[in-house]
Amino acid sequence: ARAQNRLGIEPQEQLSPQVEITVSIDKSIQFDPNQTVFVALVAISGAPMPLAAKKLRAGDLPTTITLSNADAVMEGYNLSSVNEVKAVARLSQSGSATPQIGDWEAAIQLVDLSSQKYSLAIEISRQRL
C-alpha cells in the first residue's frame, strides 16, 4: 500500500472491478448524432440506481468504454458492493437519464464481477413501449 501511495495509485482503484463495454446502435434505428446514450451497470437485486454509469453521444458510437468504481453515481454504492450486475445501454429520446417510452435500449442480464475484468458488447436495438 505504501508503494502504491508513492506511485499515486489508490488501493481501492486497483481492486475495483472493471467492465469493458463495446456499445453500438442497430443500423436500422434512425437517431440524431447529438442524442444522449446512457450506459450503466445496475445491481441484479435491490435499488434500480446504477452502480456505475457514463453518458455518451450517439454520434460517437460504436465505441468501447470501461466502467469501474470511478464511475459510481453515488458514493459508497459501487461495483465493489456486489458480485453480479446487469449492463444496460439506452438511447434517450428526451435526454433524461430516467427511462421513457420510446427510448431504444439493450440489456445484458448477468455480468459476473468476480473476475475483476470483464468485456462485453451491447447493441441498442429494442424500443421501450
N, CA, C and O atoms as CSV, one atom per row, in Angstrom:
chain,resi,resn,atom,element,x,y,z
A,1,ALA,N,N,0.834,-1.196,0.000
A,1,ALA,CA,C,0.000,0.000,0.000
A,1,ALA,C,C,0.876,1.256,0.000
A,1,ALA,O,O,0.555,2.246,-0.658
A,2,ARG,N,N,1.986,1.205,0.746
A,2,ARG,CA,C,2.870,2.369,0.802
A,2,ARG,C,C,3.456,2.672,-0.579
A,2,ARG,O,O,3.537,3.832,-0.983
A,3,ALA,N,N,3.867,1.620,-1.303
A,3,ALA,CA,C,4.418,1.806,-2.651
A,3,ALA,C,C,3.346,2.358,-3.591
A,3,ALA,O,O,3.630,3.203,-4.440
A,4,GLN,N,N,2.116,1.875,-3.431
A,4,GLN,CA,C,1.017,2.374,-4.260
A,4,GLN,C,C,0.793,3.864,-4.009
A,4,GLN,O,O,0.553,4.631,-4.941
A,5,ASN,N,N,0.874,4.264,-2.739
A,5,ASN,CA,C,0.686,5.674,-2.406
A,5,ASN,C,C,1.775,6.528,-3.048
A,5,ASN,O,O,1.498,7.617,-3.551
A,6,ARG,N,N,3.006,6.037,-3.032
A,6,ARG,CA,C,4.103,6.778,-3.654
A,6,ARG,C,C,3.898,6.939,-5.156
A,6,ARG,O,O,4.277,7.954,-5.740
A,7,LEU,N,N,3.296,5.927,-5.771
A,7,LEU,CA,C,3.042,5.975,-7.211
A,7,LEU,C,C,1.733,6.702,-7.534
A,7,LEU,O,O,1.395,6.883,-8.704
A,8,GLY,N,N,1.011,7.111,-6.514
A,8,GLY,CA,C,-0.247,7.814,-6.723
A,8,GLY,C,C,-1.401,6.886,-7.052
A,8,GLY,O,O,-2.414,7.330,-7.593
A,9,ILE,N,N,-1.266,5.600,-6.735
A,9,ILE,CA,C,-2.331,4.630,-7.002
A,9,ILE,C,C,-3.133,4.429,-5.723
A,9,ILE,O,O,-2.586,4.097,-4.672
A,10,GLU,N,N,-4.423,4.636,-5.836
A,10,GLU,CA,C,-5.300,4.390,-4.687
A,10,GLU,C,C,-5.526,2.880,-4.585
A,10,GLU,O,O,-5.874,2.257,-5.588
A,11,PRO,N,N,-5.343,2.270,-3.411
A,11,PRO,CA,C,-5.566,0.823,-3.273
A,11,PRO,C,C,-6.965,0.416,-3.729
A,11,PRO,O,O,-7.117,-0.631,-4.358
A,12,GLN,N,N,-7.984,1.211,-3.429
A,12,GLN,CA,C,-9.372,0.907,-3.805
A,12,GLN,C,C,-9.508,0.817,-5.323
A,12,GLN,O,O,-10.194,-0.071,-5.831
A,13,GLU,N,N,-8.855,1.738,-6.058
A,13,GLU,CA,C,-8.970,1.753,-7.517
A,13,GLU,C,C,-8.388,0.483,-8.124
A,13,GLU,O,O,-8.924,-0.063,-9.088
A,14,GLN,N,N,-7.293,0.028,-7.549
A,14,GLN,CA,C,-6.638,-1.151,-8.092
A,14,GLN,C,C,-7.543,-2.377,-7.962
A,14,GLN,O,O,-7.530,-3.239,-8.842
A,15,LEU,N,N,-8.314,-2.473,-6.902
A,15,LEU,CA,C,-9.154,-3.630,-6.658
A,15,LEU,C,C,-10.544,-3.490,-7.267
A,15,LEU,O,O,-11.331,-4.435,-7.220
A,16,SER,N,N,-10.855,-2.348,-7.827
A,16,SER,CA,C,-12.170,-2.102,-8.397
A,16,SER,C,C,-12.436,-3.022,-9.580
A,16,SER,O,O,-11.604,-3.133,-10.480
A,17,PRO,N,N,-13.599,-3.688,-9.584
A,17,PRO,CA,C,-13.956,-4.448,-10.786
A,17,PRO,C,C,-14.059,-3.488,-11.969
A,17,PRO,O,O,-14.460,-2.334,-11.813
A,18,GLN,N,N,-13.697,-3.974,-13.139
A,18,GLN,CA,C,-13.785,-3.158,-14.346
A,18,GLN,C,C,-14.553,-3.923,-15.409
A,18,GLN,O,O,-14.302,-5.105,-15.644
A,19,VAL,N,N,-15.487,-3.240,-16.046
A,19,VAL,CA,C,-16.269,-3.854,-17.117
A,19,VAL,C,C,-16.049,-3.024,-18.381
A,19,VAL,O,O,-16.415,-1.850,-18.450
A,20,GLU,N,N,-15.446,-3.663,-19.371
A,20,GLU,CA,C,-15.226,-3.018,-20.661
A,20,GLU,C,C,-16.444,-3.328,-21.531
A,20,GLU,O,O,-16.809,-4.489,-21.716
A,21,ILE,N,N,-17.067,-2.270,-22.062
A,21,ILE,CA,C,-18.305,-2.437,-22.818
A,21,ILE,C,C,-18.157,-1.777,-24.186
A,21,ILE,O,O,-17.849,-0.589,-24.286
A,22,THR,N,N,-18.379,-2.557,-25.228
A,22,THR,CA,C,-18.446,-2.001,-26.573
A,22,THR,C,C,-19.917,-1.729,-26.856
A,22,THR,O,O,-20.741,-2.643,-26.842
A,23,VAL,N,N,-20.241,-0.455,-27.117
A,23,VAL,CA,C,-21.629,-0.019,-27.277
A,23,VAL,C,C,-21.865,0.379,-28.729
A,23,VAL,O,O,-21.073,1.113,-29.320
A,24,SER,N,N,-22.966,-0.114,-29.297
A,24,SER,CA,C,-23.337,0.262,-30.664
A,24,SER,C,C,-24.858,0.397,-30.761
A,24,SER,O,O,-25.595,-0.038,-29.876
A,25,ILE,N,N,-25.304,1.007,-31.849
A,25,ILE,CA,C,-26.730,1.168,-32.115
A,25,ILE,C,C,-27.045,0.412,-33.397
A,25,ILE,O,O,-26.332,0.550,-34.391
A,26,ASP,N,N,-28.114,-0.390,-33.382
A,26,ASP,CA,C,-28.539,-1.137,-34.559
A,26,ASP,C,C,-28.666,-0.178,-35.751
A,26,ASP,O,O,-29.203,0.922,-35.620
A,27,LYS,N,N,-28.163,-0.612,-36.912
A,27,LYS,CA,C,-28.134,0.245,-38.102
A,27,LYS,C,C,-29.519,0.662,-38.589
A,27,LYS,O,O,-29.644,1.657,-39.302
A,28,SER,N,N,-30.555,-0.079,-38.218
A,28,SER,CA,C,-31.913,0.245,-38.692
A,28,SER,C,C,-32.559,1.390,-37.901
A,28,SER,O,O,-33.611,1.891,-38.299
A,29,ILE,N,N,-31.951,1.808,-36.798
A,29,ILE,CA,C,-32.534,2.848,-35.946
A,29,ILE,C,C,-32.113,4.231,-36.429
A,29,ILE,O,O,-30.926,4.506,-36.604
A,30,GLN,N,N,-33.109,5.105,-36.645
A,30,GLN,CA,C,-32.848,6.499,-37.012
A,30,GLN,C,C,-32.612,7.285,-35.722
A,30,GLN,O,O,-33.411,7.200,-34.790
A,31,PHE,N,N,-31.521,8.047,-35.665
A,31,PHE,CA,C,-31.252,8.845,-34.470
A,31,PHE,C,C,-30.454,10.081,-34.829
A,31,PHE,O,O,-29.806,10.142,-35.874
A,32,ASP,N,N,-30.513,11.061,-33.949
A,32,ASP,CA,C,-29.737,12.290,-34.089
A,32,ASP,C,C,-28.374,12.027,-33.448
A,32,ASP,O,O,-28.325,11.497,-32.338
A,33,PRO,N,N,-27.271,12.376,-34.103
A,33,PRO,CA,C,-25.938,12.127,-33.535
A,33,PRO,C,C,-25.730,12.801,-32.169
A,33,PRO,O,O,-24.872,12.378,-31.394
A,34,ASN,N,N,-26.513,13.846,-31.877
A,34,ASN,CA,C,-26.377,14.535,-30.592
A,34,ASN,C,C,-27.252,13.954,-29.489
A,34,ASN,O,O,-27.225,14.444,-28.360
A,35,GLN,N,N,-28.032,12.911,-29.800
A,35,GLN,CA,C,-28.840,12.277,-28.754
A,35,GLN,C,C,-27.930,11.657,-27.704
A,35,GLN,O,O,-26.793,11.277,-27.985
A,36,THR,N,N,-28.453,11.564,-26.497
A,36,THR,CA,C,-27.686,11.024,-25.379
A,36,THR,C,C,-27.877,9.519,-25.253
A,36,THR,O,O,-28.989,9.003,-25.373
A,37,VAL,N,N,-26.776,8.830,-25.008
A,37,VAL,CA,C,-26.795,7.396,-24.726
A,37,VAL,C,C,-26.277,7.220,-23.309
A,37,VAL,O,O,-25.208,7.724,-22.963
A,38,PHE,N,N,-27.035,6.507,-22.493
A,38,PHE,CA,C,-26.616,6.198,-21.125
A,38,PHE,C,C,-26.216,4.732,-21.071
A,38,PHE,O,O,-26.939,3.863,-21.558
A,39,VAL,N,N,-25.067,4.464,-20.479
A,39,VAL,CA,C,-24.597,3.098,-20.274
A,39,VAL,C,C,-24.402,2.932,-18.777
A,39,VAL,O,O,-23.714,3.730,-18.141
A,40,ALA,N,N,-25.014,1.886,-18.211
A,40,ALA,CA,C,-24.965,1.727,-16.757
A,40,ALA,C,C,-24.843,0.260,-16.364
A,40,ALA,O,O,-25.234,-0.646,-17.100
A,41,LEU,N,N,-24.290,0.069,-15.186
A,41,LEU,CA,C,-24.273,-1.244,-14.533
A,41,LEU,C,C,-25.151,-1.124,-13.304
A,41,LEU,O,O,-24.941,-0.249,-12.464
A,42,VAL,N,N,-26.141,-2.009,-13.200
A,42,VAL,CA,C,-27.142,-1.956,-12.140
A,42,VAL,C,C,-27.104,-3.270,-11.365
A,42,VAL,O,O,-26.884,-4.331,-11.950
A,43,ALA,N,N,-27.317,-3.205,-10.051
A,43,ALA,CA,C,-27.352,-4.418,-9.234
A,43,ALA,C,C,-28.486,-5.324,-9.717
A,43,ALA,O,O,-29.546,-4.841,-10.114
A,44,ILE,N,N,-28.256,-6.637,-9.681
A,44,ILE,CA,C,-29.271,-7.612,-10.102
A,44,ILE,C,C,-30.499,-7.505,-9.198
A,44,ILE,O,O,-31.632,-7.556,-9.677
A,45,SER,N,N,-30.275,-7.359,-7.909
A,45,SER,CA,C,-31.406,-7.186,-6.991
A,45,SER,C,C,-31.138,-5.950,-6.149
A,45,SER,O,O,-29.987,-5.575,-5.925
A,46,GLY,N,N,-32.195,-5.330,-5.691
A,46,GLY,CA,C,-32.033,-4.126,-4.879
A,46,GLY,C,C,-32.409,-2.881,-5.652
A,46,GLY,O,O,-33.224,-2.929,-6.573
A,47,ALA,N,N,-31.806,-1.765,-5.270
A,47,ALA,CA,C,-32.151,-0.457,-5.829
A,47,ALA,C,C,-31.872,-0.390,-7.335
A,47,ALA,O,O,-30.882,-0.947,-7.810
A,48,PRO,N,N,-32.750,0.297,-8.088
A,48,PRO,CA,C,-32.530,0.446,-9.528
A,48,PRO,C,C,-31.473,1.501,-9.877
A,48,PRO,O,O,-31.119,1.668,-11.044
A,49,MET,N,N,-30.971,2.215,-8.852
A,49,MET,CA,C,-29.934,3.240,-9.066
A,49,MET,C,C,-28.674,2.566,-9.616
A,49,MET,O,O,-28.220,1.564,-9.063
A,50,PRO,N,N,-28.104,3.105,-10.700
A,50,PRO,CA,C,-26.881,2.496,-11.258
A,50,PRO,C,C,-25.719,2.508,-10.262
A,50,PRO,O,O,-25.557,3.442,-9.477
A,51,LEU,N,N,-24.922,1.445,-10.320
A,51,LEU,CA,C,-23.702,1.363,-9.521
A,51,LEU,C,C,-22.595,2.153,-10.204
A,51,LEU,O,O,-21.738,2.737,-9.542
A,52,ALA,N,N,-22.620,2.168,-11.525
A,52,ALA,CA,C,-21.639,2.913,-12.327
A,52,ALA,C,C,-22.321,3.278,-13.637
A,52,ALA,O,O,-23.109,2.498,-14.171
A,53,ALA,N,N,-22.016,4.469,-14.155
A,53,ALA,CA,C,-22.671,4.904,-15.395
A,53,ALA,C,C,-21.818,5.921,-16.141
A,53,ALA,O,O,-20.996,6.625,-15.555
A,54,LYS,N,N,-22.039,5.977,-17.447
A,54,LYS,CA,C,-21.416,7.000,-18.294
A,54,LYS,C,C,-22.453,7.489,-19.283
A,54,LYS,O,O,-23.350,6.757,-19.700
A,55,LYS,N,N,-22.298,8.758,-19.647
A,55,LYS,CA,C,-23.178,9.407,-20.620
A,55,LYS,C,C,-22.362,9.618,-21.884
A,55,LYS,O,O,-21.270,10.185,-21.844
A,56,LEU,N,N,-22.903,9.157,-23.013
A,56,LEU,CA,C,-22.206,9.252,-24.291
A,56,LEU,C,C,-23.060,10.012,-25.305
A,56,LEU,O,O,-24.242,10.265,-25.073
A,57,ARG,N,N,-22.445,10.369,-26.427
A,57,ARG,CA,C,-23.151,10.998,-27.532
A,57,ARG,C,C,-23.383,9.930,-28.603
A,57,ARG,O,O,-22.448,9.223,-28.980
A,58,ALA,N,N,-24.621,9.805,-29.096
A,58,ALA,CA,C,-24.968,8.753,-30.056
A,58,ALA,C,C,-24.050,8.765,-31.277
A,58,ALA,O,O,-23.701,7.706,-31.799
A,59,GLY,N,N,-23.660,9.947,-31.733
A,59,GLY,CA,C,-22.798,10.059,-32.903
A,59,GLY,C,C,-21.397,9.506,-32.687
A,59,GLY,O,O,-20.667,9.286,-33.652
A,60,ASP,N,N,-21.010,9.277,-31.431
A,60,ASP,CA,C,-19.688,8.731,-31.123
A,60,ASP,C,C,-19.674,7.203,-31.117
A,60,ASP,O,O,-18.622,6.593,-30.921
A,61,LEU,N,N,-20.836,6.582,-31.330
A,61,LEU,CA,C,-20.914,5.121,-31.327
A,61,LEU,C,C,-20.663,4.585,-32.733
A,61,LEU,O,O,-20.957,5.282,-33.704
A,62,PRO,N,N,-20.136,3.380,-32.876
A,62,PRO,CA,C,-19.748,2.477,-31.798
A,62,PRO,C,C,-18.472,2.934,-31.093
A,62,PRO,O,O,-17.594,3.555,-31.691
A,63,THR,N,N,-18.398,2.609,-29.813
A,63,THR,CA,C,-17.213,2.933,-29.025
A,63,THR,C,C,-17.081,1.908,-27.900
A,63,THR,O,O,-18.020,1.173,-27.595
A,64,THR,N,N,-15.915,1.877,-27.303
A,64,THR,CA,C,-15.676,0.990,-26.163
A,64,THR,C,C,-15.333,1.847,-24.955
A,64,THR,O,O,-14.465,2.718,-25.021
A,65,ILE,N,N,-16.026,1.589,-23.848
A,65,ILE,CA,C,-15.783,2.310,-22.598
A,65,ILE,C,C,-15.485,1.307,-21.497
A,65,ILE,O,O,-15.741,0.112,-21.649
A,66,THR,N,N,-14.948,1.790,-20.396
A,66,THR,CA,C,-14.737,0.955,-19.222
A,66,THR,C,C,-15.462,1.593,-18.051
A,66,THR,O,O,-15.288,2.780,-17.775
A,67,LEU,N,N,-16.279,0.798,-17.360
A,67,LEU,CA,C,-16.951,1.259,-16.150
A,67,LEU,C,C,-16.289,0.605,-14.943
A,67,LEU,O,O,-16.014,-0.595,-14.946
A,68,SER,N,N,-16.038,1.411,-13.910
A,68,SER,CA,C,-15.411,0.924,-12.684
A,68,SER,C,C,-15.971,1.736,-11.514
A,68,SER,O,O,-16.914,2.507,-11.686
A,69,ASN,N,N,-15.395,1.562,-10.340
A,69,ASN,CA,C,-15.830,2.341,-9.174
A,69,ASN,C,C,-15.665,3.841,-9.400
A,69,ASN,O,O,-16.368,4.642,-8.785
A,70,ALA,N,N,-14.744,4.222,-10.275
A,70,ALA,CA,C,-14.533,5.643,-10.579
A,70,ALA,C,C,-15.771,6.263,-11.235
A,70,ALA,O,O,-15.917,7.485,-11.259
A,71,ASP,N,N,-16.661,5.417,-11.765
A,71,ASP,CA,C,-17.874,5.898,-12.437
A,71,ASP,C,C,-19.115,5.743,-11.566
A,71,ASP,O,O,-20.239,5.790,-12.066
A,72,ALA,N,N,-18.912,5.557,-10.260
A,72,ALA,CA,C,-20.038,5.404,-9.336
A,72,ALA,C,C,-20.926,6.640,-9.373
A,72,ALA,O,O,-20.436,7.766,-9.469
A,73,VAL,N,N,-22.230,6.422,-9.296
A,73,VAL,CA,C,-23.200,7.506,-9.315
A,73,VAL,C,C,-23.381,8.070,-7.908
A,73,VAL,O,O,-23.616,9.265,-7.731
A,74,MET,N,N,-23.267,7.196,-6.914
A,74,MET,CA,C,-23.455,7.604,-5.519
A,74,MET,C,C,-22.297,7.049,-4.679
A,74,MET,O,O,-21.971,5.866,-4.770
A,75,GLU,N,N,-21.693,7.895,-3.878
A,75,GLU,CA,C,-20.553,7.483,-3.060
A,75,GLU,C,C,-20.935,6.317,-2.148
A,75,GLU,O,O,-21.987,6.340,-1.509
A,76,GLY,N,N,-20.077,5.306,-2.092
A,76,GLY,CA,C,-20.307,4.154,-1.232
A,76,GLY,C,C,-21.187,3.087,-1.868
A,76,GLY,O,O,-21.329,2.001,-1.307
A,77,TYR,N,N,-21.784,3.372,-3.028
A,77,TYR,CA,C,-22.636,2.417,-3.736
A,77,TYR,C,C,-21.991,2.205,-5.099
A,77,TYR,O,O,-22.264,2.935,-6.053
A,78,ASN,N,N,-21.120,1.180,-5.173
A,78,ASN,CA,C,-20.342,0.998,-6.391
A,78,ASN,C,C,-20.200,-0.480,-6.742
A,78,ASN,O,O,-20.817,-1.336,-6.107
A,79,LEU,N,N,-19.395,-0.774,-7.744
A,79,LEU,CA,C,-19.254,-2.146,-8.236
A,79,LEU,C,C,-18.658,-3.094,-7.203
A,79,LEU,O,O,-18.895,-4.300,-7.259
A,80,SER,N,N,-17.888,-2.557,-6.262
A,80,SER,CA,C,-17.297,-3.417,-5.231
A,80,SER,C,C,-18.338,-3.914,-4.229
A,80,SER,O,O,-18.059,-4.817,-3.441
A,81,SER,N,N,-19.554,-3.318,-4.258
A,81,SER,CA,C,-20.572,-3.724,-3.293
A,81,SER,C,C,-21.385,-4.944,-3.728
A,81,SER,O,O,-22.196,-5.452,-2.953
A,82,VAL,N,N,-21.175,-5.425,-4.975
A,82,VAL,CA,C,-21.955,-6.564,-5.469
A,82,VAL,C,C,-21.059,-7.523,-6.255
A,82,VAL,O,O,-19.929,-7.188,-6.612
A,83,ASN,N,N,-21.586,-8.722,-6.515
A,83,ASN,CA,C,-20.852,-9.712,-7.313
A,83,ASN,C,C,-21.384,-9.833,-8.727
A,83,ASN,O,O,-20.667,-10.252,-9.635
A,84,GLU,N,N,-22.662,-9.460,-8.914
A,84,GLU,CA,C,-23.286,-9.586,-10.219
A,84,GLU,C,C,-24.068,-8.316,-10.537
A,84,GLU,O,O,-24.697,-7.718,-9.664
A,85,VAL,N,N,-24.012,-7.923,-11.796
A,85,VAL,CA,C,-24.750,-6.735,-12.241
A,85,VAL,C,C,-25.429,-7.026,-13.569
A,85,VAL,O,O,-25.174,-8.041,-14.218
A,86,LYS,N,N,-26.304,-6.100,-13.950
A,86,LYS,CA,C,-26.942,-6.101,-15.263
A,86,LYS,C,C,-26.362,-4.906,-16.014
A,86,LYS,O,O,-26.249,-3.819,-15.448
A,87,ALA,N,N,-25.993,-5.094,-17.283
A,87,ALA,CA,C,-25.489,-3.992,-18.110
A,87,ALA,C,C,-26.643,-3.470,-18.959
A,87,ALA,O,O,-27.373,-4.248,-19.573
A,88,VAL,N,N,-26.804,-2.146,-18.991
A,88,VAL,CA,C,-27.892,-1.519,-19.726
A,88,VAL,C,C,-27.336,-0.373,-20.565
A,88,VAL,O,O,-26.516,0.415,-20.093
A,89,ALA,N,N,-27.789,-0.289,-21.805
A,89,ALA,CA,C,-27.449,0.843,-22.671
A,89,ALA,C,C,-28.762,1.387,-23.220
A,89,ALA,O,O,-29.628,0.621,-23.642
A,90,ARG,N,N,-28.908,2.714,-23.214
A,90,ARG,CA,C,-30.176,3.315,-23.640
A,90,ARG,C,C,-29.946,4.577,-24.443
A,90,ARG,O,O,-29.225,5.478,-24.014
A,91,LEU,N,N,-30.567,4.635,-25.619
A,91,LEU,CA,C,-30.583,5.824,-26.462
A,91,LEU,C,C,-31.802,6.625,-26.036
A,91,LEU,O,O,-32.936,6.249,-26.333
A,92,SER,N,N,-31.568,7.725,-25.342
A,92,SER,CA,C,-32.662,8.505,-24.761
A,92,SER,C,C,-33.278,9.437,-25.806
A,92,SER,O,O,-32.564,10.173,-26.486
A,93,GLN,N,N,-34.605,9.399,-25.928
A,93,GLN,CA,C,-35.317,10.297,-26.839
A,93,GLN,C,C,-35.413,11.704,-26.249
A,93,GLN,O,O,-35.466,12.688,-26.987
A,94,SER,N,N,-35.434,11.799,-24.904
A,94,SER,CA,C,-35.649,13.088,-24.229
A,94,SER,C,C,-34.371,13.703,-23.657
A,94,SER,O,O,-34.346,14.889,-23.328
A,95,GLY,N,N,-33.310,12.897,-23.538
A,95,GLY,CA,C,-32.089,13.372,-22.895
A,95,GLY,C,C,-32.073,13.088,-21.407
A,95,GLY,O,O,-31.085,13.369,-20.728
A,96,SER,N,N,-33.166,12.532,-20.895
A,96,SER,CA,C,-33.284,12.229,-19.466
A,96,SER,C,C,-32.658,10.872,-19.145
A,96,SER,O,O,-32.732,9.932,-19.937
A,97,ALA,N,N,-32.041,10.794,-17.969
A,97,ALA,CA,C,-31.462,9.523,-17.517
A,97,ALA,C,C,-32.558,8.534,-17.117
A,97,ALA,O,O,-32.314,7.328,-17.069
A,98,THR,N,N,-33.762,9.034,-16.830
A,98,THR,CA,C,-34.886,8.170,-16.453
A,98,THR,C,C,-35.464,7.530,-17.716
A,98,THR,O,O,-35.786,8.237,-18.670
A,99,PRO,N,N,-35.599,6.191,-17.735
A,99,PRO,CA,C,-36.149,5.524,-18.923
A,99,PRO,C,C,-37.546,6.050,-19.269
A,99,PRO,O,O,-38.388,6.242,-18.392
A,100,GLN,N,N,-37.771,6.278,-20.565
A,100,GLN,CA,C,-39.045,6.798,-21.066
A,100,GLN,C,C,-39.570,5.889,-22.175
A,100,GLN,O,O,-38.792,5.194,-22.829
A,101,ILE,N,N,-40.888,5.891,-22.388
A,101,ILE,CA,C,-41.479,5.189,-23.520
A,101,ILE,C,C,-40.902,5.817,-24.791
A,101,ILE,O,O,-40.836,7.040,-24.912
A,102,GLY,N,N,-40.488,4.975,-25.729
A,102,GLY,CA,C,-39.898,5.467,-26.976
A,102,GLY,C,C,-38.385,5.390,-27.001
A,102,GLY,O,O,-37.786,5.440,-28.075
A,103,ASP,N,N,-37.750,5.270,-25.839
A,103,ASP,CA,C,-36.287,5.108,-25.801
A,103,ASP,C,C,-35.917,3.769,-26.439
A,103,ASP,O,O,-36.689,2.812,-26.393
A,104,TRP,N,N,-34.738,3.718,-27.029
A,104,TRP,CA,C,-34.190,2.471,-27.558
A,104,TRP,C,C,-33.180,1.953,-26.547
A,104,TRP,O,O,-32.421,2.736,-25.975
A,105,GLU,N,N,-33.161,0.638,-26.317
A,105,GLU,CA,C,-32.285,0.115,-25.272
A,105,GLU,C,C,-31.846,-1.315,-25.545
A,105,GLU,O,O,-32.304,-1.966,-26.484
A,106,ALA,N,N,-30.958,-1.770,-24.708
A,106,ALA,CA,C,-30.491,-3.156,-24.714
A,106,ALA,C,C,-29.967,-3.456,-23.326
A,106,ALA,O,O,-29.519,-2.561,-22.611
A,107,ALA,N,N,-30.027,-4.729,-22.951
A,107,ALA,CA,C,-29.536,-5.126,-21.626
A,107,ALA,C,C,-28.886,-6.502,-21.705
A,107,ALA,O,O,-29.299,-7.365,-22.479
A,108,ILE,N,N,-27.876,-6.674,-20.896
A,108,ILE,CA,C,-27.275,-7.991,-20.678
A,108,ILE,C,C,-27.578,-8.306,-19.225
A,108,ILE,O,O,-27.124,-7.608,-18.318
A,109,GLN,N,N,-28.347,-9.359,-19.011
A,109,GLN,CA,C,-28.943,-9.623,-17.711
A,109,GLN,C,C,-27.982,-10.023,-16.601
A,109,GLN,O,O,-28.261,-9.770,-15.429
A,110,LEU,N,N,-26.859,-10.641,-16.943
A,110,LEU,CA,C,-25.978,-11.096,-15.873
A,110,LEU,C,C,-24.511,-10.915,-16.241
A,110,LEU,O,O,-24.007,-11.527,-17.183
A,111,VAL,N,N,-23.847,-10.067,-15.482
A,111,VAL,CA,C,-22.405,-9.863,-15.639
A,111,VAL,C,C,-21.775,-10.229,-14.302
A,111,VAL,O,O,-22.061,-9.601,-13.282
A,112,ASP,N,N,-20.919,-11.246,-14.305
A,112,ASP,CA,C,-20.255,-11.718,-13.091
A,112,ASP,C,C,-18.989,-10.884,-12.867
A,112,ASP,O,O,-18.085,-10.885,-13.703
A,113,LEU,N,N,-18.930,-10.174,-11.739
A,113,LEU,CA,C,-17.791,-9.295,-11.464
A,113,LEU,C,C,-16.649,-9.988,-10.731
A,113,LEU,O,O,-15.648,-9.345,-10.417
A,114,SER,N,N,-16.775,-11.277,-10.453
A,114,SER,CA,C,-15.750,-11.964,-9.658
A,114,SER,C,C,-14.403,-12.019,-10.364
A,114,SER,O,O,-13.374,-12.176,-9.706
A,115,SER,N,N,-14.383,-11.894,-11.688
A,115,SER,CA,C,-13.105,-11.968,-12.413
A,115,SER,C,C,-12.352,-10.642,-12.418
A,115,SER,O,O,-11.251,-10.572,-12.964
A,116,GLN,N,N,-12.922,-9.574,-11.817
A,116,GLN,CA,C,-12.316,-8.241,-11.736
A,116,GLN,C,C,-12.326,-7.505,-13.075
A,116,GLN,O,O,-12.545,-6.294,-13.092
A,117,LYS,N,N,-12.098,-8.190,-14.194
A,117,LYS,CA,C,-12.091,-7.538,-15.511
A,117,LYS,C,C,-13.014,-8.344,-16.413
A,117,LYS,O,O,-12.853,-9.557,-16.545
A,118,TYR,N,N,-13.971,-7.680,-17.028
A,118,TYR,CA,C,-14.973,-8.353,-17.833
A,118,TYR,C,C,-15.200,-7.535,-19.093
A,118,TYR,O,O,-15.260,-6.308,-19.018
A,119,SER,N,N,-15.328,-8.175,-20.245
A,119,SER,CA,C,-15.577,-7.471,-21.504
A,119,SER,C,C,-16.876,-7.968,-22.114
A,119,SER,O,O,-17.171,-9.163,-22.073
A,120,LEU,N,N,-17.655,-7.045,-22.682
A,120,LEU,CA,C,-18.897,-7.434,-23.331
A,120,LEU,C,C,-19.244,-6.431,-24.418
A,120,LEU,O,O,-18.703,-5.326,-24.467
A,121,ALA,N,N,-20.157,-6.842,-25.285
A,121,ALA,CA,C,-20.650,-5.965,-26.344
A,121,ALA,C,C,-22.160,-5.857,-26.196
A,121,ALA,O,O,-22.836,-6.847,-25.918
A,122,ILE,N,N,-22.683,-4.658,-26.380
A,122,ILE,CA,C,-24.115,-4.433,-26.245
A,122,ILE,C,C,-24.573,-3.556,-27.410
A,122,ILE,O,O,-23.992,-2.505,-27.682
A,123,GLU,N,N,-25.644,-4.017,-28.102
A,123,GLU,CA,C,-26.171,-3.255,-29.240
A,123,GLU,C,C,-27.586,-2.800,-28.914
A,123,GLU,O,O,-28.460,-3.614,-28.615
A,124,ILE,N,N,-27.797,-1.502,-28.977
A,124,ILE,CA,C,-29.113,-0.931,-28.713
A,124,ILE,C,C,-30.013,-1.261,-29.897
A,124,ILE,O,O,-29.741,-0.861,-31.029
A,125,SER,N,N,-31.103,-2.006,-29.620
A,125,SER,CA,C,-31.921,-2.480,-30.732
A,125,SER,C,C,-33.408,-2.628,-30.394
A,125,SER,O,O,-34.203,-2.921,-31.288
A,126,ARG,N,N,-33.800,-2.438,-29.156
A,126,ARG,CA,C,-35.181,-2.688,-28.737
A,126,ARG,C,C,-35.822,-1.394,-28.242
A,126,ARG,O,O,-35.236,-0.687,-27.423
A,127,GLN,N,N,-37.017,-1.081,-28.733
A,127,GLN,CA,C,-37.687,0.141,-28.308
A,127,GLN,C,C,-38.553,-0.123,-27.089
A,127,GLN,O,O,-39.289,-1.108,-27.028
A,128,ARG,N,N,-38.448,0.782,-26.118
A,128,ARG,CA,C,-39.231,0.693,-24.887
A,128,ARG,C,C,-40.666,1.109,-25.207
A,128,ARG,O,O,-40.904,2.178,-25.769
A,129,LEU,N,N,-41.614,0.250,-24.842
A,129,LEU,CA,C,-43.031,0.541,-25.103
A,129,LEU,C,C,-43.777,0.944,-23.854
A,129,LEU,O,O,-44.975,1.220,-23.913
